[in-house]
């Protein structure tokens, strides 16, 4: 799976952190969550951290999973 790209964040004067993905708002963090996020960004890969915090880290493999033989035809559920 390719590494996440296109994420950025802006820190506002009031302590709020706004996360964007390809120029569109993806999340807003305030207070303790914003502080935790900033600490993680400083310590690790910023793109990966932002993808995880916004929930956008899964994109890219859904099409492959949909085409897997176990998802072709037949029943839709377990017995």
Protein Blocks (a to p, Z undefined) as FASTA:
>chain_A
ZZdehiacdddfkopacddeehiafbdcehjllmmmmmmmmmmcfklmmmmmnopmmgoj
lmmmmmpmklgghieddZZ
